[in-house]
Structures are given as C-alpha cells and as structure tokens.
Amino acid sequence: MKTPPPDTSHPAEHAGNTIASLRKAATNCRACHLWEHATQTVFGEGSSHASIMLVGEQPGDREDTTGHPFVGPAGSILSHALTAVGISREEVYVTNAVKHFKFELRGKRRMHKKPIDAEIVACHAWLQREIELIAPRLIIALGATAARSLLGRTTPIKVNRGKLLEYATGISLLITVHPSFLLRVPEENKDEEYEHFVNDLNLAKPFLG
C-alpha cells in the first residue's frame, strides 16, 4: 500500500469560513520560523464586513505583547489620521502582512527587523483568506512590505502612493507609507509628512459603507 504524500497545503486553507475560525487557526501557524521567538500570533481585527481593509507590515513589540494590531506608537498615529478624515477604527479592518513579530535583541530591547520575502510569502495565505472573507471595496497598503505581499512584487512607495489602483475585480488598492515612517522623519518635516499621510487616507472616505 502506497504511503500518501505529505500534506503541503497551508493551514489557512483548512481554517474555516469565518474570521473567528481563521484567527483561531492562525494561533498555531508554523509556516515559517518567526513563531519560535514571538509571544503570539497577532491577527487582524475590526469589522468583519468592513468596506476598507488596512494592511501593515508586521506586529511591533507592543502588538506582540498584547496580541492586538496597531496598538503601539504607529497605531496611535494611524488612529489619529483616520479620525482626521472621518473614519473610525471600529468601521475598518486592520491587519498585517506578517502575523508574528520579527525582531533582534539590542541589550534588553527587542528591535523591529524587516521580514524577508520568504516570511512574507509564508504568511500570505492568511492575508489572502482575510481579504476573501472581509471582501473589502478598498485595501490600503501601509508601506513596502504590505505592497509586496499584496502585489507579489517589490513596489516603490514614493511613485505609487496616493493613487487608486485596481487590486482585483471590485477591489481598489491605495498605497501609502506605514505610519511608523512618520516616527522616523526629522522633526522639521513631521507636520508636512503627517498631512501627506492624512491626504492619502482621505481618498478612502468614498469607500465607506
């Protein structure tokens, strides 16, 4: 009797048809090595019927500790910017391209480390299922890693930000910077860059509802 071939499918493919079942399945994801050092999987949160989905890069230190996306300094900037254009966090769905915190230790501090392509690809099935189940009218890619995951290729932010692109039938894509970028810009440029970010997010307003 022949031994059946090993199951090489991604766990997201067997995770059920609700965001709740998807989130539960993702807690045990071992598709890449990042789970070994992260505290927990940080899955997407928000309205399961949201017309707008925001995709970031990965959880940060605070997100890894709490288990919730965008609750650190970058999340605070995102929430303020959304409020500035009349969009509340409660009516959108917020997630990340990579669901585990990748970091390197510097002394006792865990410092963010950018995911590599293999880690982005390993996590993509979770993001794809989130998109299928939420069925948003607009996806906002926050930064280069999110754009890379969504489009399957490196996509320069500077030349593509602030434009409404077609992602799939019935789904538009808006590319902008990750809010953590605003934490790193020189103090004299912060107001200008924040305003630019708010202007990008303002393009999402017609997609509400």
N, C-alpha and C positions, 0 to 999 in steps of 0.2 A: 504494500500500500504506500502510495507516494505521500511524502510529508508536504502539507500545504505550504505555499510560500508565505514568508513573514508578512504581517500587515504593515505596509509602509505608508498608510494613509495618515493624514494629520488628525489629531484628536478633535479639532474643530468640526470636522466632517461628520462626527458622530455625537455632537453635543446638544442635539435637540433644536427646536424651532422657536425658542424664546430667548430674550436677552438674559433672563434669570438663569436658564439652563446653560447658556453659553458661558456666563460668568462663573457658574459653579464648576463647569468642566475645566475652565482655564486655571483654576487654582492648583491643579495637578499637572500643568503642562511641563513637559521635559523636552520640548522640541529643540532647544539649544541649551547651552550650559549656564545661562545667566541666572536661572533659578537657584543654583547652588549657593550663591552668596547673597541674593536678595532676601529681604524679610518675607515678602509675599508677592503674589501676583496683584498688580493694580489694574483692574479692568475699567472699562468705560462706565460712565454714569450720566443720568439725565432722563429726559422724556423718551420713552420707547416709541413714541410717534412723532419725534422731533422732525421738523422740516429742514433744520440746519444741524449739521454734524461738524464739530471741530476736531481735528486730528493733530496732536503734538508729536514730539519725538519719543520720549520715554518718561517714566516717573523719576522724580528727584528724590533727595533724601527724605524730605517731609512726606512726600506721597508714599514712599516705600514704608515708612513707619506707620502711617495712618491707614493705608490701603485705599486712599481716595485720590483721584487725579486732579491736578491743578489746584492744590491747596497751599502751596508754598508761595514765595515771593513772586514768581512768574504768574502763578494762578491769580494772585491779588491784582496784578496789572491787567490780566485778561478780564477779570470780573468788572473792574472799573471801566475798561474800554468798552465792554459790551453794554454796560449801563449807560455810558455816554452816548451810544447810538440808539438807545431804547430797546435793548434786547436783554432779557434776564437769563441767568444761568439755568433757571428752572425749566425754560422752554426750549433749550437746546440739548444736544447730546455731546459730551466731551470725552475723548478717549486719546490713546497714544498708539503710534505705530508699533512700538515695542512695549511689552507689558511688565517687564522686570527692570529694576534699577541696575544700570551698569556703572560701576564706579572704580576708583583706585584710592587707596588709603594714602593720605599725607598726614603723618603723625596719627592723630586720632580722628581726623576728619575724613569723611567719605566724599570724594570729589567726583562730580559727573565726568563720565567718559563716553565719548560718542560711539553709538553702535556701529558695527561694521555691516557690510552688505549681507553676510551670511545670517546674522542675527535678525536683520530686518526681514529677510526672506522667510526665515523660520517662523516668524510671528505674523506674517502677512495673512495667513488663513483666518486668524481670529478677527483681524480688521475687516477682511472681506465678508465674513459672516455678519459682523456688526452692520456693515453697510446694507447687506441683503435684508436683514431683519428690521432695521430702522427705516430703510427706504427714504432717505432724505432727498429734498429737492436741491440742496446745496451742501457741498463739502468744502470746508475751509482747511487748507493745509498750512499749518503753522510751522514754517521752517523747512529746511532742506531734507531732513530725514523723512518727514511726513510726505513731502512731494515725491521723494524717491520711492517710498513704499506704495503710494497710490498710483504712480505712473510707471513704475518698474524701470526707471532710469534716472540718472542724475539730471536734475532740473535746476538751472540757475535761478535763484530767487529774485535777484535785482532786476532782471529783464522781464520776468513773468509776473511779478507781484501787482496786485491791484487790477487784474484783468479777469473777466468772467470767461472761463474756458468750458468746453464740453468734456465731462468725465465719462458719462455713459448716457444712454437714452433716458431723458427725463431728469438727469442729474448734472448740475453745473459744478464747476470747481473754481475756487478762488484761492490763489496762493499769496501768502504774506509771510512776514517774519515771525519767528517764535517770540513770545513776549519776554523770554529770558534775554533776548538780544538787547532789549531796552534797559536791562540792568547793567549791561556792559558798556554802553556808549558813553563817551565823555559827558560830563555834567552840562557843559555849554550846549550840547546837542540834544539833550534828553527831551525837552519840550517839543522840539521840531519833529523828532523821531516818533514820539508818542502820538502827536497829531496825525502824522502819516499813517500810523497803525490804525488809529480811530477812523480815518478816512477810508482805509481798506475795508474795515469791518462794516462801515456804513453801507457798502454795496450789498451786504447780506440782508438788509432790512426788508426789501421787497419779497424775500423768500419766506418770511414768517407766515405761519398759519396754513 
